[in-house]
Amino acid sequence: MRTGRPHVGTDRARGWQYWPVSQYVLPLVVRIERATPPRRTDALEAAALAVLRMIDDHRSGGEGEWAQAVRGWESHGIRKVVRRARGAEWTRVLQLPGETVSAGTALVRVHPPVPLDGWPKDLSRLQVSGTDLDDPEPPGPAGAPCVLWINPHLEMTAGKAMAQAGHAAQLAWWATGPSDRAAWRETGLAVSVRTASPYDWAKLAEADLPAVRDAGFTEIAPGSVTVVATAPWLREGGFRPASRGPLRNP
């Protein structure tokens, strides 16, 4: 964790400013047009992939333009907030710094972390509610090497589940060594999200694998395990880098 008071950083080309505050959040915006909403599973997978793309982006590390914000965000938890946009709202979102990720029918825009109380106007005006999405039919078998398993005993809106899938993807990334990360990149950082069966969940919840425990700020009880990540290279135990400090997953 960094020490001392950070200075304000600015992306002059976009007017994007990082203020010296203790709490950052990662904005995720899902495109939900009235006539063509995305499938729920597609939205969850797009959110997970968007988080992976953000933390693996060269701008997020070293002296990159987003690095200071990312370090501040990771040092004080990895909170994520999902909002929805359509029409002109989505067009304005595309003008802000970030990256657009697609998965099936879903488009998600991920932006570099912003202060909890300092969202850019075009993001702050977007709605958090209204992210209830469905799968017209059950998704097929998971095809990606990394699978994020949702707790079958919890009821979550799609927006909440997207944030939880993003948390799990990030924990899986931290659990992955350099050579396996390189191999994962060769797949495009492919990730699947599926709801576990009650039988499989009982085993997953007991395994010492990357698991998201919710802070209980919204929708579900604090301490609930929402998602467990699995991949061929993940091993039980040792997945949380000690240097990253305490983790609070809202």
N, C-alpha and C positions, 0 to 999 in steps of 0.2 A: 504494500500500500504506500502511495506517495505521502510525503509529509510536507508541511508548509502550505502557504496560501497560494493557490494557482492563479495565474493571471488570466485575463479575458482573452480568448482567441476568437478571431473573426475570419469568415470566408467572405472576403470583400466582393467577390464576383456575384455572390448570391444574397448578401446581406444576412448571413447566418451567424449568430453570435453565441459563444459559449461563456456563460457567466460563472464566477467563482462561488458555486453553491455546493452543498454537501450531497444533494439528492438529484440524480438524473434518472430519466426513464427512456426506454427505447420505443419510439412510435412506430406502429405497424398500421397501415391503412389498407383495408380490403375493398376492392371495387364491387359494389352490389347495385347493379341496375335493376329497376323494378321488374322489367320484362324478362331479364336473363340473369337471375342470381346464380352464383356458383354452387356447386355441390359442397356439402359440408366437409367431406374428407379431403377434397381438393384444396379447400381453404386452409385446413389444418396443415396439410403438407406444404403448401406455398408459404405459410407463416414460418414453419420450421426451417425450410430452405432459405428463406429471406434472412433469418437470424444467422445461419451459417455463412451466408454470403457476406453479411456485414462484418462479422468478427474475423473472417479470412481475407477481407479486402485490404489491399496495400495501404489504403488511406487510413485504416484503423490502427495501424501499428507504427512503431518507430517514431519518425517525425511527420507522419502523415497528417493531413488536414483535419481528420476526425479523431486522431489518436488521443488528444487530451480529454475530449468528451467521453470516449470509450473507456479510458482508464478510470476516470471519475465514476462512471456508471458501474463498472465491474468492482470497484473498490467499496461501493456502498450498496451492494445487492444488484440483482439483474432484473429490476422491475421492467415490465413491458405493458404497454397500453394499446389496445386494438380499437381503431375507429373505422367507420365506413364512409365511403364517398361514392357519388354517382354524378354523371353528366359533367357540368362545369366544375363541380367540386374536384372531381378526379383530374381534370385538366390542370387546375391550379396546383394540385398536389405534385404533379409531374414536373413542375417548374422548381420545386424545392430540392435541395441536395438529397441524394439517396439512390436506391436501385429498385427497379421493378422486377419481380420474380413471378413466373407463371408455373402452375401445376394443374394440368387438366383444364377445367373450366374456370379456374380461379386466377386472379391477378392480385398480388399484394405488393405494396410499396413499403420498403423499409427505409427509415431515415436515421441519421446519426443521433445518438442520445441528446436529449434536450433537458434543461432544468425542469424540475417538477412544477415550478410556478412560473416558467418562462417559455411556454410553447409559442412557436410562430403562429401568427394570426390565422393563416390558411389551414393549420392543423387544429388549433384550439376550437374553431367553430364547427368542426365535424362532430357528428353524434357518436356516442359509445353504444347506445342502445340500437336495436334493430339489426343485430347480427345473428338472428336465429335462422340457421340454414339447415337443410335436410339433404339426405341422400335418397334419390328416388328408388334406388335398389342397393342392396348391400355391396360394398366394395369387394373387389376380387382379392386373391391372395397377395400378401405383401411381396413386392418384387425388388425392393431396395436392400442393400446390405445392412443398413441401419434401420431398425424398426422401433417406433415409439408407441408403447402400449398404454392405452387409456384405461383408467379404472372403470370397470363396468358398473360399479355400485354408486357412482356419483352422477348427478344431473348438472350439466354445465351448458351455458349458452355457447354458440359457436365462437364468439369473441373471446370468452374466457378460456375455452379449450385451445384456441389458437395461441394465446399467450402461454399456456401450460406446455403445449407442444414445442414452442420456441425455447422455453426454459430447458426442457429435456434434451433438445438438440444441442444446446450450448453445453450442458453437462457432458453429453457424449463426446463433443469436440474436445473438451478439456481432458477427457479420459483417453484420448487417442494419441499415440506416439507419432513422431515425425514420419516414419516410413509408412505407417498405416494412413496417416493424413494424406500423404502423396497419392496412395492408391485410391483413397476415397475421392480425392479431387478428380481422378481420372474418370470416375462415374458421374461427375458433375455434382458431387456432394449429395447424391441421391438418398432420399429418406422416405420411408413409408410411415403412415400413422394408421393404426388400427385399434379398435376396442377389444381388449382381451376378454376371453371367456372367464366366467367366475372361477372355474377350476384352474386355468393358467394364471389368473391374477393372484390367487393364493400363493402360488410358488414364486411368482415374480416379486411380490411385495416382501417376501422373506429373503430374497437374494440380495447380496451386497453389490448391487449394480446402480448406475446413475439413476436416481429417483428424485422427483420433484415433490417437496412437501410444501403445501400452500400456507401462506402467512395468515389467511383468513380475512383479508380485507374485503373481499367481495364473494358472494354466492355460496361458498362452502366453508366448513368448519376449519379453524386453524389446525395445522399439523396433518391434514389429510394428504395422503399420497395420491397424486393425481395421474402421474405418468412415470413409466419406467422405460429406460432405453436399453436396447439390446443390439449387438453387432458381433460378428465372428471374432473381432479383435479385442472386444471388451472382456475384461476378467473381473471377477468379484473382488471388490476392495481396491483401495488406492486410487480412486478416480478423481478425488477432489484435491487439486493443488493447494498445499498448505499456505502458500504465499498470497492467496486471493482473499483471505479473511473470511468473516462470517457471511453466509448467504441468506438472503431474505427473499423468498419468492412470493410476490403478491398474486 
